[in-house]
């Protein structure tokens, strides 16, 4: 919503007015956080995040791979 160039491109292609969600009374930060949470859960479950019909991919696309950090030992409360 902060990318003016992207908003202008969407408006030009759609021939519709495009405005940041904050201007229509929604909390853009909360909406963005919810969207990333939905994408994270879908990625963790191995579900598609994008489809050919929405982003011109060759087919359904997942969100990549999850890499978990390996815990080596306990760290005390001090900065090291």
Buried (B, 14 or more C-beta within 10 A) or exposed (E): BEEEEEBEEEEEEEEEEBEEBEEEEEEBEEEEEEEEEEBEEBBEEEEEBBEEEEEEEEEEBEBEEEEEEEEEEEEEEEEE
